[in-house]
Amino acid sequence: MNPLSKMKVILILFSIVLFPLLVQSSQVLDNFLQCLPNHTNHSNPISQAIYTPQNTTFNHVLNAYIRNLRFINPATPKPLAIITANDESHVQATVICAKSNGLQIRIRSGGHDYEGLSYVSTVPFVILDMFNLRSIDIDIGNETAWVQTGATLGELYYNIANVSKIHAFPGGVCPTVGVGGHFSGGGYGNMLRKFGLTVDNIVDARLVDANGNLLDRESMGEDLFWAIRGGGGGSFGVIISWKIKLVQVPPVVTVFLVNRTVDEGATDVVYRWLQVASELDNELFIRIKFHAENSSVRHDRTTIKAAFYGLFLGQTNNLISLMNLKFPELGLHEKDCNESSWVESTLFWADFPAGTPTEALLNRTLQTQVFFKSRSDYVKKIIPKQNLEQIWKMLAKVENMYMQWNPYGGKMSEISESETPFPHRKGYLFKIQYYTAWSDQEEGNFGSNYYINLSRKMYKGMASYVSKDPREAFLNYRDLDIGSNPSNDTNFQEAQVYGGKYFKNNFLRLTSVKKRVDPDNFFKNEQSIPPLP
């Protein structure tokens, strides 16, 4: 048989296998779409919220909230449909109809899921996109707010500041992150030492369970309410909105940035930071970002730059006095500091130029899209100075990576590790984020595997300095390298591997809650919580 004839036979056989699958998927999708109107509020038809590949705007809607370019390519599995819910009944209908037709759903709010689990699956699936559910209702008298899950952090901060100059919420620093995943994963920010995590400041929630029921804290019960505050809401239901507790901040806060390279003595400053950062006044948070750059002293080699970013809940003169007393090694001066309102300080942390109006927090498309891989670690013991120098040598060999060290202490040490599913509390010095990013051109020259493997080498090299048994990880820095299941299954033994790293001893309680509220394991992804066997 000649090659052309062989190719024809292969194509015929492929068509015989593929055609029934396509017909079956088409029938399932038709049944799903026909089911939806039967379970929605007729005053707000769901038809305008449905996008299938036949829609000319399907790809635009799909890609609009993909923040990692690793998942924008023809090989990435696509959903059969996207439901851009703009009514609570649309969420209920999507759950009911997907479950009755054997379809998996992936729930997306801001699209910052680092491994794309909120919009990618290898089995027939639909995306329930929450970006239209973004209302924010602030009750400043009671110092609370109801925030729908599709709102972004930037929108939340902007709305709080429009009502009060002395209230805030302790969330993350990236304004385009959707509150849905950020809150439910145990989101942290630069006020965690004073006020704790997002999950420590949530007082109620509205959730659609696996049967399509709409529940609040009272009707869902305390176990489920506990689980969704740090256990990842997508394993237990679809969270529509959160009721949060606002915190009080001074009318004037201070931010600062101090850069030091290893050539300028950064190692000594970092070593002192290790000793004091988690013990400083709770009002002060100092993050360090590290990356390699060409040395200004010796142009034939690479050095490491350490950027010290700080937020102080107070005025500059008080900050300088505090730093001179407890951390003079940094050499902080008044010229390094900027006083502002709290909401203006969020622009600094998001790397906006000085003078940017706060309306920039409302921009959902400002983030530059890149290919990236992120990982995490926790550190409990001070790293000796000679070992810091070994870390710098490793980092210098990893292209396009930065490390971010975030201090603990303060409020974090006062909360029990079982208070919420987020267990990384007392006894921790800081959390590490490893972030490797590359451009279209670099992707074309080397490919994702090249940079991901570099990231893995750095991660492996850090093993002796971080938590052990298990080597812990942060759920919101989703990382499939620490363990995962296939899209269509949730093996309990495999889930124990990643579950132990994310949740430690809280994992078994999460599986017990899952067994009660979703025994059929309808809500699942590659790193979801399985029902207790």
C-alpha positions in Angstrom: 0.0 0.0 0.0 1.4 3.4 -1.0 1.7 6.2 1.5 -1.3 8.1 0.1 -3.5 5.1 0.5 -2.3 4.5 4.0 -3.2 8.1 4.9 -6.7 7.7 3.4 -7.2 4.5 5.5 -6.0 6.3 8.7 -8.3 9.3 8.0 -11.3 6.9 7.4 -10.6 5.0 10.7 -10.1 8.3 12.5 -13.5 9.6 11.2 -15.2 6.3 12.2 -14.0 6.8 15.8 -14.4 10.6 16.0 -17.7 11.1 14.3 -19.8 9.3 17.0 -18.0 11.3 19.7 -18.8 14.6 18.0 -22.4 13.6 17.5 -22.7 12.6 21.1 -21.1 15.9 22.3 -23.4 17.8 20.1 -26.5 16.0 21.5 -25.3 16.6 25.0 -24.8 20.3 24.4 -28.2 20.6 22.8 -29.8 19.0 25.8 -27.9 21.2 28.1 -28.9 24.4 26.3 -32.5 23.3 26.1 -32.5 22.7 29.8 -31.2 26.1 30.8 -34.3 28.2 30.3 -36.4 25.8 32.4 -34.5 26.8 35.5 -33.9 30.5 35.2 -35.7 33.7 36.1 -37.8 34.5 33.1 -37.6 38.2 33.7 -33.9 37.9 33.0 -33.5 35.4 30.1 -30.4 33.3 30.0 -30.2 33.3 26.2 -28.0 36.4 26.0 -25.5 34.9 28.4 -24.8 31.8 26.3 -21.8 31.6 24.0 -21.0 28.5 21.9 -18.3 28.1 19.2 -20.9 29.1 16.7 -20.9 32.6 18.1 -18.5 35.0 16.4 -17.5 36.4 19.8 -16.9 33.0 21.4 -13.1 33.2 21.3 -13.0 36.8 22.5 -15.2 35.8 25.5 -13.0 32.8 26.2 -9.7 34.6 26.0 -10.7 37.8 27.7 -10.1 36.3 31.1 -7.2 34.0 30.4 -4.2 35.6 32.2 -1.6 33.0 31.3 -0.7 32.7 27.6 0.3 29.1 28.2 -3.3 28.3 27.8 -4.1 30.3 24.7 -3.2 28.0 21.9 -5.0 25.6 19.5 -4.0 22.6 21.5 -5.7 23.8 24.7 -9.1 22.0 25.1 -12.0 24.4 24.6 -15.4 24.4 26.4 -18.6 23.4 24.6 -20.2 26.6 25.9 -19.6 29.6 28.1 -22.3 30.8 30.4 -21.7 34.5 31.4 -24.2 34.5 34.2 -25.7 37.8 35.1 -28.4 36.5 37.5 -28.3 34.1 40.4 -30.8 31.8 38.6 -28.3 31.5 35.7 -25.8 30.0 38.1 -28.4 27.6 39.5 -29.5 26.6 36.0 -26.0 25.9 34.8 -25.3 23.7 37.8 -28.6 21.7 37.4 -28.4 21.3 33.7 -24.7 20.4 33.6 -25.1 17.8 36.3 -28.2 16.2 34.6 -26.4 16.0 31.3 -23.1 14.7 32.6 -21.1 17.8 31.7 -18.3 19.2 33.9 -18.3 22.9 34.8 -15.3 25.1 35.4 -16.0 28.2 37.4 -14.1 31.4 36.5 -14.2 34.9 38.1 -11.0 36.8 37.3 -9.1 34.1 35.3 -5.9 34.3 37.4 -5.9 30.6 38.1 -2.2 29.9 37.6 -2.7 26.5 36.0 -5.9 27.4 34.0 -8.1 25.0 36.0 -11.0 27.5 36.0 -11.3 27.4 32.2 -9.5 24.2 30.9 -10.6 20.5 31.1 -9.9 17.4 29.0 -13.5 16.1 29.3 -16.6 17.7 27.8 -17.2 20.9 29.9 -18.7 24.3 30.1 -17.4 27.4 31.7 -19.5 29.3 34.2 -18.0 32.7 33.9 -18.9 35.0 36.8 -17.5 38.3 35.5 -20.9 39.9 35.1 -21.8 39.3 38.7 -19.7 42.2 40.1 -22.0 44.3 42.4 -20.5 45.8 45.5 -22.9 46.9 48.3 -21.1 48.7 51.2 -22.7 49.2 54.6 -20.3 51.6 56.2 -22.4 52.0 59.3 -21.9 48.3 60.1 -18.4 48.2 58.5 -19.4 45.4 56.1 -19.9 44.9 52.4 -21.5 42.3 50.1 -19.3 41.7 47.2 -20.2 39.5 44.2 -17.6 37.0 43.1 -17.0 38.5 39.7 -15.9 41.8 41.1 -12.1 42.6 41.0 -10.0 43.6 43.9 -9.4 47.0 42.2 -13.2 47.6 42.0 -13.6 46.6 45.6 -10.9 49.0 46.8 -12.1 51.8 44.7 -15.7 51.4 46.0 -14.6 51.3 49.6 -12.6 54.5 49.2 -15.5 56.3 47.6 -17.5 55.7 50.8 -14.8 56.1 53.5 -11.2 57.3 53.7 -10.5 55.3 56.9 -11.8 51.9 55.8 -10.1 49.1 53.7 -10.0 45.4 53.1 -6.9 43.2 53.6 -6.7 41.6 50.1 -4.0 41.2 47.5 -2.1 43.8 45.5 -3.1 42.9 41.9 -6.2 44.9 41.1 -7.4 42.6 38.2 -7.8 39.5 40.4 -11.4 38.4 40.8 -12.5 38.2 44.4 -14.1 34.7 43.9 -10.9 32.6 43.8 -8.8 35.1 45.8 -11.2 35.0 48.8 -11.9 31.3 48.8 -8.2 30.3 48.5 -7.1 32.3 51.5 -6.0 35.5 49.8 -3.3 37.5 51.5 -2.0 41.0 51.0 0.2 43.7 52.6 -2.0 44.1 55.7 -2.0 40.4 56.7 0.3 41.1 59.7 -2.3 43.6 61.1 -5.6 42.1 60.0 -4.9 38.5 58.7 -6.2 37.0 55.4 -9.3 37.6 53.4 -10.8 34.5 54.9 -10.3 35.9 58.4 -12.5 38.8 57.5 -15.5 37.0 55.8 -18.7 36.8 57.8 -21.3 35.4 55.3 -21.6 34.0 51.8 -24.2 33.0 49.2 -23.5 29.8 47.4 -25.2 27.4 44.9 -24.7 23.8 45.9 -24.5 20.7 43.7 -28.3 20.4 43.7 -28.8 24.0 42.5 -29.9 25.3 45.9 -29.0 28.8 46.9 -27.6 28.9 50.4 -26.3 31.5 52.9 -24.2 30.9 56.0 -27.2 29.9 58.1 -28.7 27.4 55.6 -25.3 26.0 54.5 -24.1 25.3 58.0 -20.9 26.2 59.8 -18.9 23.2 58.3 -19.5 24.3 54.7 -18.9 27.9 55.6 -15.6 26.9 57.2 -14.6 24.9 54.1 -15.1 27.6 51.5 -13.0 30.1 53.5 -9.6 28.8 52.4 -10.4 25.4 51.0 -11.2 26.6 47.5 -14.8 27.3 46.8 -14.8 25.5 43.5 -14.7 22.1 45.2 -18.0 22.7 47.1 -20.2 24.8 45.0 -20.4 28.1 43.1 -20.0 31.1 45.4 -22.1 34.0 44.2 -21.2 36.6 46.8 -19.3 37.3 50.0 -20.1 39.4 53.0 -16.9 40.9 54.2 -15.8 42.8 57.3 -14.1 46.1 56.6 -11.1 47.2 58.6 -10.1 50.6 59.8 -6.9 52.3 58.6 -5.4 55.7 59.2 -6.2 58.5 56.8 -2.5 58.7 55.9 -0.3 55.6 55.3 3.3 55.4 54.0 4.8 53.3 51.3 8.4 52.9 50.3 10.8 51.1 48.0 14.5 50.6 48.7 16.7 48.7 46.2 19.9 47.0 47.2 22.1 44.7 45.1 24.4 42.0 46.5 27.3 44.2 45.3 25.9 46.9 47.7 25.7 44.6 50.7 22.1 43.2 50.2 23.0 39.9 51.7 23.6 41.5 55.1 20.3 43.5 54.9 18.3 40.4 53.8 19.8 38.4 56.7 18.7 41.1 59.1 15.2 41.1 57.5 15.0 37.4 58.2 15.5 38.1 61.9 13.1 41.1 62.3 10.5 41.1 59.5 8.0 38.8 61.3 8.7 40.6 64.6 8.2 44.2 63.6 5.1 46.2 64.6 2.0 44.8 63.1 1.4 48.0 61.2 4.5 47.4 59.1 4.8 44.9 56.2 8.1 44.7 54.2 8.2 42.4 51.1 11.4 41.6 49.2 11.5 40.9 45.5 14.7 39.3 44.1 15.8 39.0 40.6 19.1 38.7 38.7 20.5 41.6 36.7 23.8 42.8 35.2 26.2 44.1 37.8 27.0 47.8 37.8 30.3 47.1 39.5 31.5 44.2 37.3 29.8 44.2 33.9 31.1 40.7 33.1 28.9 39.1 35.7 25.4 38.9 37.1 24.3 40.2 40.5 21.1 39.8 42.5 18.9 42.8 43.2 16.7 42.9 46.3 13.8 45.3 46.2 12.3 46.1 49.6 8.6 47.2 49.3 7.0 48.5 52.4 3.6 49.5 53.7 3.3 51.3 57.1 -0.2 52.1 58.5 1.0 55.5 59.7 3.0 58.6 58.9 6.6 58.7 57.6 8.1 60.3 60.8 6.8 57.4 62.9 8.0 54.9 60.3 11.5 56.3 60.2 11.8 56.2 64.0 10.6 52.6 64.1 13.1 51.5 61.3 16.0 53.3 62.9 15.3 51.4 66.1 14.5 48.0 64.8 15.9 47.7 61.2 18.5 50.4 60.6 20.4 48.1 58.3 18.0 48.9 55.5 19.0 52.6 55.6 15.5 53.9 55.0 15.3 57.7 54.5 12.4 60.1 54.2 13.2 60.5 50.5 12.4 56.8 50.0 8.9 57.2 51.4 5.6 58.5 50.1 2.6 59.4 52.2 -0.9 58.8 50.7 -4.4 57.6 51.4 -4.8 53.8 51.7 -6.5 53.5 48.3 -3.7 55.5 46.7 -1.2 53.1 48.3 -2.8 50.2 46.4 -1.7 52.0 43.1 1.9 52.0 44.3 1.7 48.2 45.1 0.2 47.6 41.7 3.2 49.4 40.1 1.3 52.3 38.7 3.3 55.5 38.0 3.1 58.2 40.7 0.1 60.4 40.2 -2.1 57.8 38.5 -5.8 58.5 39.3 -7.6 55.8 41.4 -10.0 55.2 38.5 -7.2 53.0 37.1 -8.3 50.4 39.7 -11.4 49.8 37.6 -9.5 48.8 34.5 -9.8 45.0 34.0 -7.5 44.8 31.0 -4.4 46.6 32.2 -2.3 43.6 33.0 0.2 42.6 30.3 -0.4 39.0 29.3 2.7 36.7 29.5 3.5 33.0 29.6 4.3 32.1 33.2 4.8 29.4 35.9 4.4 30.1 39.6 5.3 28.0 42.6 5.4 28.5 46.4 7.1 27.6 49.7 7.0 28.4 53.4 10.0 29.1 55.6 10.1 28.4 59.3 13.8 28.9 60.2 16.2 31.6 59.5 18.4 30.9 56.5 22.2 31.2 57.4 24.0 34.0 55.6 26.3 31.6 53.7 23.2 29.8 52.4 21.8 33.1 51.2 24.8 33.4 49.0 24.1 29.9 47.6 20.5 31.0 46.8 21.8 34.0 44.9 24.0 31.7 42.8 21.1 29.5 41.9 18.8 32.5 41.1 21.5 34.0 38.8 21.2 30.9 36.6 17.4 31.0 36.2 16.3 33.3 33.4 13.3 35.5 33.8 12.5 34.5 37.4 11.9 36.5 40.5 11.4 35.4 44.0 9.1 37.2 46.4 9.4 36.8 50.2 6.4 37.9 52.2 6.7 38.1 56.0 4.4 36.6 58.5 4.0 37.2 62.3 1.5 39.6 63.9 -2.1 38.6 63.4 -1.1 35.5 61.5 0.5 34.0 64.7 -2.6 34.7 66.7 -5.0 32.5 64.7 -5.2 28.7 65.0 -4.3 26.7 61.9 -7.7 24.9 62.2 -9.7 28.2 62.4 -10.0 28.1 58.6 -8.7 25.5 56.0 -5.7 27.8 55.5 -3.2 26.2 57.9 0.1 28.2 57.5 -0.1 30.4 60.5 2.0 30.4 63.7 5.7 29.5 63.5 6.2 30.7 60.0 8.7 33.4 59.1 7.7 34.1 55.5 6.1 32.7 52.3 8.0 32.4 49.0 6.6 32.9 45.5 8.7 31.8 42.6 7.5 33.4 39.4 9.0 32.7 36.0 7.6 34.7 33.0 8.5 34.8 29.3 7.3 36.6 26.2 6.0 35.4 22.8 9.4 35.7 21.3 11.0 33.7 24.1 8.3 31.1 23.8 9.1 30.8 20.1 12.8 30.4 20.7 12.8 28.1 23.7 9.2 27.0 24.5 7.4 26.6 27.8 9.2 23.5 28.9 12.5 25.3 28.9 11.4 27.9 31.4 9.3 25.5 33.5 12.3 23.2 33.9 14.4 26.2 35.0 11.7 26.9 37.6 11.8 23.3 38.8 15.6 23.4 39.2 15.3 26.5 41.5 12.5 24.9 43.4 14.5 21.7 43.9 17.5 23.7 45.0 15.5 25.5 47.7 14.3 22.2 49.4 16.7 22.3 52.4 15.6 25.8 53.4 11.8 25.4 53.5 9.1 23.5 55.3 9.3 19.7 55.2 7.0 16.7 55.7 5.0 18.0 54.0 6.7 20.7 51.9 3.9 23.1 52.1 2.3 25.2 49.3 -0.3 28.0 48.9 -3.5 27.1 47.1 -3.9 30.5 45.4 -0.5 29.9 43.8 -1.9 26.8 42.0 0.9 24.4 41.1 0.2 21.0 39.4 3.8 19.9 40.0 3.0 19.1 43.6 0.4 16.5 42.5 -2.8 16.3 40.5 -5.6 14.1 39.2 -7.0 13.8 35.6 -9.9 16.1 34.7 -12.5 13.3 35.0 -11.4 11.7 38.3 -10.3 12.6 41.8 -8.3 9.8 43.2 -8.2 10.1 47.0 -4.6 8.9 47.5 -3.3 11.4 44.9 -5.5 14.1 46.5 -3.9 13.5 49.8 -0.5 14.4 48.3 -1.5 17.9 47.1 -4.1 18.3 49.8 -1.6 17.7 52.6 0.7 20.4 51.1 -2.1 23.0 50.7 -4.1 22.2 53.8 -2.0 20.0 56.2 -4.3 18.4 58.8 -7.3 20.3 57.6 -7.5 18.2 54.5 -9.5 15.3 56.0 -12.0 17.7 57.5 -12.4 19.2 54.0 -13.1 15.7 52.5 -15.7 15.1 55.2 -17.5 18.3 54.3 -17.3 17.4 50.6 -18.8 14.0 51.3 -21.8 15.6 52.9 -22.5 18.5 50.4 -21.3 16.9 47.1 -21.1 13.1 47.6 -21.2 12.5 43.8 -18.1 14.8 43.3 -19.8 16.9 40.7 -17.6 19.9 41.5 -14.1 18.7 40.6 -10.9 19.7 38.9 -7.3 18.4 38.8 -6.7 19.6 42.4 -10.1 19.5 43.9 -11.2 18.1 47.3 -12.6 14.5 47.0 -15.4 13.1 49.1 -14.1 11.2 52.1 -14.2 7.5 51.1 
